[in-house]
Amino acid sequence: MNRKPLFAANWKMHKTPPQAAEYVSLFWGAAEALVPRADIVLCAPFVDLETLRLELAPSSVKIGAQDCYYEKEGAFTGEVSVPMLAALGVAYCIVGHSERRRLFAETDEAVARKTAALLAGQITPIVCVGESLEEKQQDLTVQRVSSQVRAALGDLKAEERGKIVIAYEPIWAIGSGLADDPASANATIAMIRATLEGLQSARILYGGSMNVSNCAAFCAQQEIDGGLVGSASLDARTFVQLIKSTLA
Ligand code: 13P
């Protein structure tokens, strides 16, 4: 299966619009040279998306959002819809990040509805799944992760599933400096791929303390198609270096 690698920066709640513009000025030239070999996307806070649209205009680096709402419009104070994101040139959108599930009570049902709304709006969902430390210690990783995958994608058609991106992010590895073992992440991702028809062609990323030193080892694994990168994506030169390290 020929799947093009994908590297997505998740800036989380970092960077004002001027900081986003400065990042792009340092990033896009070097990143552009890598795009023939890897898709690259910057998932930014909503307030930065218009800046990215303008600053990235000459580039093939894609714009991503970090969340969306599944209704098209209406009385949903504070929410942002898929058509609004599409109008800003957004090509990818993270859904179901563990921080949103844990801190903002995002449910499996909401993740499924957002995923379907994004597909309908021609934006590629990056659906995040992953187990907690307690679940890992109790040997519940397969059960937890496969149930999240079925809940988010079970109602889609196989060909729709092939178009999405999944990010396997063990919660205990996020922001902890303790990345998963590449072989173990590969086994979990192989399990995810086998969960539902259509996922053989979907790109499945690893996320959780991915950095310049460990990224190549993850990406050398058969089932891992790239990374969803938090803190190591916040510095433009570091993120370029990280992507380069996997393409050598
Ligand atoms: P870190 O790379 O900072 O561990 O964050 C990973 C993550 O949550 C990406 O979505």
py3Dmol code that shows the C-alpha trace and the ligand (Angstrom):
import py3Dmol

protein = """\
ATOM      1  CA  MET A   1       0.000   0.000   0.000  1.00  0.00           C
ATOM      2  CA  ASN A   2       1.487   3.292  -1.086  1.00  0.00           C
ATOM      3  CA  ARG A   3       0.539   5.880   1.523  1.00  0.00           C
ATOM      4  CA  LYS A   4       2.199   9.303   1.387  1.00  0.00           C
ATOM      5  CA  PRO A   5       3.583  10.336   4.796  1.00  0.00           C
ATOM      6  CA  LEU A   6       1.767  13.134   6.603  1.00  0.00           C
ATOM      7  CA  PHE A   7       3.146  15.401   9.303  1.00  0.00           C
ATOM      8  CA  ALA A   8       0.673  17.565  11.185  1.00  0.00           C
ATOM      9  CA  ALA A   9       1.669  20.220  13.684  1.00  0.00           C
ATOM     10  CA  ASN A  10      -0.799  20.639  16.526  1.00  0.00           C
ATOM     11  CA  TRP A  11      -0.018  24.049  17.963  1.00  0.00           C
ATOM     12  CA  LYS A  12      -2.760  23.593  20.612  1.00  0.00           C
ATOM     13  CA  MET A  13      -3.424  26.942  22.368  1.00  0.00           C
ATOM     14  CA  HIS A  14      -0.201  28.600  21.227  1.00  0.00           C
ATOM     15  CA  LYS A  15       0.606  31.534  18.903  1.00  0.00           C
ATOM     16  CA  THR A  16      -1.110  34.829  18.190  1.00  0.00           C
ATOM     17  CA  PRO A  17      -1.651  35.820  14.528  1.00  0.00           C
ATOM     18  CA  PRO A  18       1.651  37.802  14.402  1.00  0.00           C
ATOM     19  CA  GLN A  19       3.470  34.794  15.873  1.00  0.00           C
ATOM     20  CA  ALA A  20       1.792  32.530  13.319  1.00  0.00           C
ATOM     21  CA  ALA A  21       2.956  34.843  10.509  1.00  0.00           C
ATOM     22  CA  GLU A  22       6.520  34.813  11.840  1.00  0.00           C
ATOM     23  CA  TYR A  23       6.447  30.995  12.015  1.00  0.00           C
ATOM     24  CA  VAL A  24       5.327  30.746   8.392  1.00  0.00           C
ATOM     25  CA  SER A  25       8.085  33.100   7.239  1.00  0.00           C
ATOM     26  CA  LEU A  26      10.667  30.749   8.803  1.00  0.00           C
ATOM     27  CA  PHE A  27       8.883  27.543   7.772  1.00  0.00           C
ATOM     28  CA  TRP A  28       7.394  27.579   4.342  1.00  0.00           C
ATOM     29  CA  GLY A  29      10.480  27.749   2.099  1.00  0.00           C
ATOM     30  CA  ALA A  30      12.124  24.763   3.777  1.00  0.00           C
ATOM     31  CA  ALA A  31       8.816  22.923   4.128  1.00  0.00           C
ATOM     32  CA  GLU A  32       7.889  23.462   0.485  1.00  0.00           C
ATOM     33  CA  ALA A  33      10.955  21.509  -0.592  1.00  0.00           C
ATOM     34  CA  LEU A  34       9.679  18.509   1.413  1.00  0.00           C
ATOM     35  CA  VAL A  35       6.091  18.504   0.140  1.00  0.00           C
ATOM     36  CA  PRO A  36       6.757  16.229  -2.851  1.00  0.00           C
ATOM     37  CA  ARG A  37       7.685  13.520  -0.326  1.00  0.00           C
ATOM     38  CA  ALA A  38       5.353  14.287   2.587  1.00  0.00           C
ATOM     39  CA  ASP A  39       2.106  16.149   3.146  1.00  0.00           C
ATOM     40  CA  ILE A  40       2.516  18.865   5.764  1.00  0.00           C
ATOM     41  CA  VAL A  41      -0.235  20.621   7.698  1.00  0.00           C
ATOM     42  CA  LEU A  42      -0.273  23.273  10.414  1.00  0.00           C
ATOM     43  CA  CYS A  43      -3.240  22.847  12.806  1.00  0.00           C
ATOM     44  CA  ALA A  44      -3.652  26.244  14.412  1.00  0.00           C
ATOM     45  CA  PRO A  45      -6.079  28.037  16.742  1.00  0.00           C
ATOM     46  CA  PHE A  46      -9.128  29.466  14.926  1.00  0.00           C
ATOM     47  CA  VAL A  47      -7.850  33.058  15.277  1.00  0.00           C
ATOM     48  CA  ASP A  48      -4.699  32.179  13.282  1.00  0.00           C
ATOM     49  CA  LEU A  49      -6.407  30.537  10.311  1.00  0.00           C
ATOM     50  CA  GLU A  50      -6.888  33.688   8.228  1.00  0.00           C
ATOM     51  CA  THR A  51      -3.241  34.630   8.816  1.00  0.00           C
ATOM     52  CA  LEU A  52      -2.183  31.168   7.649  1.00  0.00           C
ATOM     53  CA  ARG A  53      -4.427  31.461   4.596  1.00  0.00           C
ATOM     54  CA  LEU A  54      -2.710  34.701   3.595  1.00  0.00           C
ATOM     55  CA  GLU A  55       0.846  33.801   4.576  1.00  0.00           C
ATOM     56  CA  LEU A  56       0.781  30.260   3.164  1.00  0.00           C
ATOM     57  CA  ALA A  57      -0.850  31.352  -0.099  1.00  0.00           C
ATOM     58  CA  PRO A  58       2.155  30.575  -2.327  1.00  0.00           C
ATOM     59  CA  SER A  59       2.838  27.266  -0.608  1.00  0.00           C
ATOM     60  CA  SER A  60       1.632  23.646  -0.690  1.00  0.00           C
ATOM     61  CA  VAL A  61       1.677  23.396   3.109  1.00  0.00           C
ATOM     62  CA  LYS A  62      -1.928  22.845   4.197  1.00  0.00           C
ATOM     63  CA  ILE A  63      -3.986  24.594   6.861  1.00  0.00           C
ATOM     64  CA  GLY A  64      -5.627  22.628   9.655  1.00  0.00           C
ATOM     65  CA  ALA A  65      -8.041  23.464  12.483  1.00  0.00           C
ATOM     66  CA  GLN A  66      -8.113  21.818  15.906  1.00  0.00           C
ATOM     67  CA  ASP A  67     -11.866  21.338  16.306  1.00  0.00           C
ATOM     68  CA  CYS A  68     -15.203  22.148  14.667  1.00  0.00           C
ATOM     69  CA  TYR A  69     -18.928  21.844  15.316  1.00  0.00           C
ATOM     70  CA  TYR A  70     -21.093  19.482  13.295  1.00  0.00           C
ATOM     71  CA  GLU A  71     -24.048  21.808  12.577  1.00  0.00           C
ATOM     72  CA  LYS A  72     -23.686  24.136   9.586  1.00  0.00           C
ATOM     73  CA  GLU A  73     -24.947  27.271  11.384  1.00  0.00           C
ATOM     74  CA  GLY A  74     -27.327  28.354  14.122  1.00  0.00           C
ATOM     75  CA  ALA A  75     -27.576  29.309  17.785  1.00  0.00           C
ATOM     76  CA  PHE A  76     -24.381  27.598  18.996  1.00  0.00           C
ATOM     77  CA  THR A  77     -22.482  30.372  20.760  1.00  0.00           C
ATOM     78  CA  GLY A  78     -18.730  30.008  20.540  1.00  0.00           C
ATOM     79  CA  GLU A  79     -18.733  27.209  17.960  1.00  0.00           C
ATOM     80  CA  VAL A  80     -17.187  27.174  14.472  1.00  0.00           C
ATOM     81  CA  SER A  81     -18.742  25.195  11.614  1.00  0.00           C
ATOM     82  CA  VAL A  82     -17.221  23.169   8.801  1.00  0.00           C
ATOM     83  CA  PRO A  83     -18.364  25.619   6.050  1.00  0.00           C
ATOM     84  CA  MET A  84     -16.698  28.454   8.019  1.00  0.00           C
ATOM     85  CA  LEU A  85     -13.440  26.505   8.085  1.00  0.00           C
ATOM     86  CA  ALA A  86     -13.734  25.592   4.409  1.00  0.00           C
ATOM     87  CA  ALA A  87     -14.138  29.288   3.542  1.00  0.00           C
ATOM     88  CA  LEU A  88     -10.733  29.907   5.157  1.00  0.00           C
ATOM     89  CA  GLY A  89      -9.053  27.249   3.034  1.00  0.00           C
ATOM     90  CA  VAL A  90      -8.825  24.718   5.845  1.00  0.00           C
ATOM     91  CA  ALA A  91      -7.965  21.269   4.452  1.00  0.00           C
ATOM     92  CA  TYR A  92      -7.686  19.201   7.668  1.00  0.00           C
ATOM     93  CA  CYS A  93      -9.332  19.328  11.081  1.00  0.00           C
ATOM     94  CA  ILE A  94      -8.415  17.467  14.264  1.00  0.00           C
ATOM     95  CA  VAL A  95     -11.365  15.867  16.082  1.00  0.00           C
ATOM     96  CA  GLY A  96     -11.538  13.959  19.346  1.00  0.00           C
ATOM     97  CA  HIS A  97      -8.167  15.065  20.692  1.00  0.00           C
ATOM     98  CA  SER A  98      -7.754  13.612  24.196  1.00  0.00           C
ATOM     99  CA  GLU A  99      -7.516  17.131  25.624  1.00  0.00           C
ATOM    100  CA  ARG A 100     -10.965  17.907  24.221  1.00  0.00           C
ATOM    101  CA  ARG A 101     -12.359  14.564  25.356  1.00  0.00           C
ATOM    102  CA  ARG A 102     -10.929  14.992  28.873  1.00  0.00           C
ATOM    103  CA  LEU A 103     -11.163  18.750  29.520  1.00  0.00           C
ATOM    104  CA  PHE A 104     -14.182  19.664  27.385  1.00  0.00           C
ATOM    105  CA  ALA A 105     -16.307  16.518  27.697  1.00  0.00           C
ATOM    106  CA  GLU A 106     -16.215  15.624  23.997  1.00  0.00           C
ATOM    107  CA  THR A 107     -18.051  12.331  23.535  1.00  0.00           C
ATOM    108  CA  ASP A 108     -17.574   9.513  21.026  1.00  0.00           C
ATOM    109  CA  GLU A 109     -20.917  10.529  19.535  1.00  0.00           C
ATOM    110  CA  ALA A 110     -19.786  14.130  18.985  1.00  0.00           C
ATOM    111  CA  VAL A 111     -16.544  12.873  17.415  1.00  0.00           C
ATOM    112  CA  ALA A 112     -18.552  10.722  14.987  1.00  0.00           C
ATOM    113  CA  ARG A 113     -20.846  13.621  14.039  1.00  0.00           C
ATOM    114  CA  LYS A 114     -17.937  16.020  13.542  1.00  0.00           C
ATOM    115  CA  THR A 115     -16.091  13.440  11.420  1.00  0.00           C
ATOM    116  CA  ALA A 116     -19.135  12.958   9.175  1.00  0.00           C
ATOM    117  CA  ALA A 117     -19.674  16.735   8.884  1.00  0.00           C
ATOM    118  CA  LEU A 118     -16.045  17.283   7.886  1.00  0.00           C
ATOM    119  CA  LEU A 119     -16.194  14.591   5.204  1.00  0.00           C
ATOM    120  CA  ALA A 120     -19.398  16.130   3.844  1.00  0.00           C
ATOM    121  CA  GLY A 121     -17.633  19.523   3.754  1.00  0.00           C
ATOM    122  CA  GLN A 122     -14.535  18.181   1.923  1.00  0.00           C
ATOM    123  CA  ILE A 123     -12.207  18.685   4.915  1.00  0.00           C
ATOM    124  CA  THR A 124     -10.075  15.721   5.969  1.00  0.00           C
ATOM    125  CA  PRO A 125     -10.721  14.735   9.585  1.00  0.00           C
ATOM    126  CA  ILE A 126      -7.747  13.785  11.766  1.00  0.00           C
ATOM    127  CA  VAL A 127      -9.501  11.554  14.292  1.00  0.00           C
ATOM    128  CA  CYS A 128      -7.563  11.094  17.540  1.00  0.00           C
ATOM    129  CA  VAL A 129      -7.757   7.927  19.616  1.00  0.00           C
ATOM    130  CA  GLY A 130      -5.687   6.624  22.503  1.00  0.00           C
ATOM    131  CA  GLU A 131      -5.744   4.931  25.873  1.00  0.00           C
ATOM    132  CA  SER A 132      -5.060   6.366  29.341  1.00  0.00           C
ATOM    133  CA  LEU A 133      -2.245   5.157  31.574  1.00  0.00           C
ATOM    134  CA  GLU A 134      -4.706   3.210  33.750  1.00  0.00           C
ATOM    135  CA  GLU A 135      -6.150   1.498  30.681  1.00  0.00           C
ATOM    136  CA  LYS A 136      -2.664   0.600  29.454  1.00  0.00           C
ATOM    137  CA  GLN A 137      -1.726  -0.796  32.864  1.00  0.00           C
ATOM    138  CA  GLN A 138      -4.880  -2.901  32.874  1.00  0.00           C
ATOM    139  CA  ASP A 139      -4.155  -4.227  29.369  1.00  0.00           C
ATOM    140  CA  LEU A 140      -7.184  -2.425  27.973  1.00  0.00           C
ATOM    141  CA  THR A 141      -5.427  -0.618  25.105  1.00  0.00           C
ATOM    142  CA  VAL A 142      -6.917  -2.754  22.319  1.00  0.00           C
ATOM    143  CA  GLN A 143     -10.399  -2.595  23.812  1.00  0.00           C
ATOM    144  CA  ARG A 144     -10.327   1.175  24.394  1.00  0.00           C
ATOM    145  CA  VAL A 145      -8.768   2.192  21.098  1.00  0.00           C
ATOM    146  CA  SER A 146     -10.840  -0.142  18.938  1.00  0.00           C
ATOM    147  CA  SER A 147     -14.026   1.064  20.614  1.00  0.00           C
ATOM    148  CA  GLN A 148     -13.083   4.699  19.882  1.00  0.00           C
ATOM    149  CA  VAL A 149     -12.371   3.809  16.243  1.00  0.00           C
ATOM    150  CA  ARG A 150     -15.689   1.949  15.838  1.00  0.00           C
ATOM    151  CA  ALA A 151     -17.628   4.762  17.508  1.00  0.00           C
ATOM    152  CA  ALA A 152     -16.084   7.465  15.310  1.00  0.00           C
ATOM    153  CA  LEU A 153     -16.033   5.635  11.985  1.00  0.00           C
ATOM    154  CA  GLY A 154     -18.420   2.693  12.247  1.00  0.00           C
ATOM    155  CA  ASP A 155     -21.269   4.428  10.406  1.00  0.00           C
ATOM    156  CA  LEU A 156     -19.138   5.584   7.466  1.00  0.00           C
ATOM    157  CA  LYS A 157     -18.779   3.754   4.158  1.00  0.00           C
ATOM    158  CA  ALA A 158     -15.491   1.902   3.614  1.00  0.00           C
ATOM    159  CA  GLU A 159     -14.404   4.333   0.886  1.00  0.00           C
ATOM    160  CA  GLU A 160     -15.063   7.284   3.223  1.00  0.00           C
ATOM    161  CA  ARG A 161     -12.919   5.654   5.913  1.00  0.00           C
ATOM    162  CA  GLY A 162     -10.084   5.415   3.414  1.00  0.00           C
ATOM    163  CA  LYS A 163     -10.055   9.213   3.098  1.00  0.00           C
ATOM    164  CA  ILE A 164      -9.676  10.068   6.744  1.00  0.00           C
ATOM    165  CA  VAL A 165      -6.588  10.327   8.918  1.00  0.00           C
ATOM    166  CA  ILE A 166      -6.377   8.656  12.333  1.00  0.00           C
ATOM    167  CA  ALA A 167      -3.885   9.736  14.975  1.00  0.00           C
ATOM    168  CA  TYR A 168      -3.025   7.154  17.615  1.00  0.00           C
ATOM    169  CA  GLU A 169      -2.024   9.221  20.632  1.00  0.00           C
ATOM    170  CA  PRO A 170      -1.602   7.317  23.907  1.00  0.00           C
ATOM    171  CA  ILE A 171      -2.725   9.852  26.516  1.00  0.00           C
ATOM    172  CA  TRP A 172       0.169   9.041  28.833  1.00  0.00           C
ATOM    173  CA  ALA A 173       2.650   9.892  26.048  1.00  0.00           C
ATOM    174  CA  ILE A 174       1.228  13.353  25.316  1.00  0.00           C
ATOM    175  CA  GLY A 175       3.402  16.152  26.649  1.00  0.00           C
ATOM    176  CA  SER A 176       5.148  13.747  29.037  1.00  0.00           C
ATOM    177  CA  GLY A 177       8.453  13.225  27.237  1.00  0.00           C
ATOM    178  CA  LEU A 178       7.657   9.482  27.413  1.00  0.00           C
ATOM    179  CA  ALA A 179       6.889   8.412  23.863  1.00  0.00           C
ATOM    180  CA  ASP A 180       5.510   4.953  23.155  1.00  0.00           C
ATOM    181  CA  ASP A 181       7.921   2.301  21.916  1.00  0.00           C
ATOM    182  CA  PRO A 182       7.827   2.436  18.061  1.00  0.00           C
ATOM    183  CA  ALA A 183       7.186  -1.315  17.723  1.00  0.00           C
ATOM    184  CA  SER A 184       4.371  -1.171  20.247  1.00  0.00           C
ATOM    185  CA  ALA A 185       2.784   1.857  18.514  1.00  0.00           C
ATOM    186  CA  ASN A 186       3.102  -0.033  15.227  1.00  0.00           C
ATOM    187  CA  ALA A 187       1.238  -3.025  16.685  1.00  0.00           C
ATOM    188  CA  THR A 188      -1.582  -0.805  17.985  1.00  0.00           C
ATOM    189  CA  ILE A 189      -1.829   0.955  14.633  1.00  0.00           C
ATOM    190  CA  ALA A 190      -1.942  -2.403  12.810  1.00  0.00           C
ATOM    191  CA  MET A 191      -4.801  -3.326  15.128  1.00  0.00           C
ATOM    192  CA  ILE A 192      -6.594  -0.031  14.294  1.00  0.00           C
ATOM    193  CA  ARG A 193      -6.194  -0.710  10.563  1.00  0.00           C
ATOM    194  CA  ALA A 194      -7.772  -4.139  10.962  1.00  0.00           C
ATOM    195  CA  THR A 195     -10.725  -2.835  12.984  1.00  0.00           C
ATOM    196  CA  LEU A 196     -12.897  -1.665  10.089  1.00  0.00           C
ATOM    197  CA  GLU A 197     -13.022  -2.126   6.344  1.00  0.00           C
ATOM    198  CA  GLY A 198     -11.454   0.762   4.418  1.00  0.00           C
ATOM    199  CA  LEU A 199      -8.741   1.659   6.928  1.00  0.00           C
ATOM    200  CA  GLN A 200      -6.044  -0.162   4.960  1.00  0.00           C
ATOM    201  CA  SER A 201      -5.692   2.907   2.736  1.00  0.00           C
ATOM    202  CA  ALA A 202      -6.224   5.512   5.500  1.00  0.00           C
ATOM    203  CA  ARG A 203      -3.184   7.271   6.852  1.00  0.00           C
ATOM    204  CA  ILE A 204      -2.594   6.516  10.514  1.00  0.00           C
ATOM    205  CA  LEU A 205      -0.202   8.733  12.471  1.00  0.00           C
ATOM    206  CA  TYR A 206       1.513   8.367  15.806  1.00  0.00           C
ATOM    207  CA  GLY A 207       1.408  11.245  18.313  1.00  0.00           C
ATOM    208  CA  GLY A 208       2.760  11.717  21.824  1.00  0.00           C
ATOM    209  CA  SER A 209       6.181  13.199  22.635  1.00  0.00           C
ATOM    210  CA  MET A 210       7.329  12.752  19.048  1.00  0.00           C
ATOM    211  CA  ASN A 211      10.559  14.690  18.522  1.00  0.00           C
ATOM    212  CA  VAL A 212      13.587  15.059  16.256  1.00  0.00           C
ATOM    213  CA  SER A 213      15.347  12.141  17.954  1.00  0.00           C
ATOM    214  CA  ASN A 214      12.559   9.557  17.825  1.00  0.00           C
ATOM    215  CA  CYS A 215      10.500  10.492  14.750  1.00  0.00           C
ATOM    216  CA  ALA A 216      12.524   8.476  12.239  1.00  0.00           C
ATOM    217  CA  ALA A 217      12.185   5.312  14.335  1.00  0.00           C
ATOM    218  CA  PHE A 218       8.385   5.684  14.402  1.00  0.00           C
ATOM    219  CA  CYS A 219       8.161   6.419  10.693  1.00  0.00           C
ATOM    220  CA  ALA A 220      10.353   3.429   9.810  1.00  0.00           C
ATOM    221  CA  GLN A 221       7.563   1.177  11.108  1.00  0.00           C
ATOM    222  CA  GLN A 222       5.408  -0.432   8.446  1.00  0.00           C
ATOM    223  CA  GLU A 223       2.013   0.823   9.637  1.00  0.00           C
ATOM    224  CA  ILE A 224       2.952   4.351  10.800  1.00  0.00           C
ATOM    225  CA  ASP A 225       2.354   6.999   8.142  1.00  0.00           C
ATOM    226  CA  GLY A 226       3.687  10.076   9.943  1.00  0.00           C
ATOM    227  CA  GLY A 227       3.079  12.103  13.057  1.00  0.00           C
ATOM    228  CA  LEU A 228       0.779  14.478  14.899  1.00  0.00           C
ATOM    229  CA  VAL A 229       3.298  16.640  16.681  1.00  0.00           C
ATOM    230  CA  GLY A 230       2.653  18.970  19.626  1.00  0.00           C
ATOM    231  CA  SER A 231       5.518  20.720  21.382  1.00  0.00           C
ATOM    232  CA  ALA A 232       8.164  19.766  18.800  1.00  0.00           C
ATOM    233  CA  SER A 233       6.125  21.597  16.150  1.00  0.00           C
ATOM    234  CA  LEU A 234       6.081  24.957  17.927  1.00  0.00           C
ATOM    235  CA  ASP A 235       9.487  25.979  16.612  1.00  0.00           C
ATOM    236  CA  ALA A 236       9.481  26.210  12.798  1.00  0.00           C
ATOM    237  CA  ARG A 237      13.068  25.019  12.313  1.00  0.00           C
ATOM    238  CA  THR A 238      12.642  22.089  14.704  1.00  0.00           C
ATOM    239  CA  PHE A 239       9.503  20.930  12.906  1.00  0.00           C
ATOM    240  CA  VAL A 240      11.275  21.082   9.527  1.00  0.00           C
ATOM    241  CA  GLN A 241      14.188  19.122  10.987  1.00  0.00           C
ATOM    242  CA  LEU A 242      11.796  16.528  12.410  1.00  0.00           C
ATOM    243  CA  ILE A 243      10.122  15.936   9.033  1.00  0.00           C
ATOM    244  CA  LYS A 244      13.490  15.849   7.252  1.00  0.00           C
ATOM    245  CA  SER A 245      14.817  13.230   9.655  1.00  0.00           C
ATOM    246  CA  THR A 246      12.191  10.763   8.446  1.00  0.00           C
ATOM    247  CA  LEU A 247      12.829  11.326   4.740  1.00  0.00           C
ATOM    248  CA  ALA A 248      16.601  10.827   4.775  1.00  0.00           C
TER     249      ALA A 248
END
"""
ligand_1 = """\
10
13P
P 3.234 16.419 22.283
O 3.954 16.194 20.980
O 3.545 17.756 22.892
O 3.428 15.274 23.227
O 1.677 16.485 21.944
C 1.142 15.481 21.162
C -0.241 15.842 20.802
O -1.131 15.892 21.641
C -0.497 16.175 19.391
O -1.869 16.255 19.152
"""
view = py3Dmol.view(width=600, height=400)
view.addModel(protein, "pdb")
view.setStyle({"model": 0}, {"cartoon": {"style": "trace"}})
view.addModel(ligand_1, "xyz")
view.setStyle({"model": 1}, {"stick": {}})
view.zoomTo()
view.show()
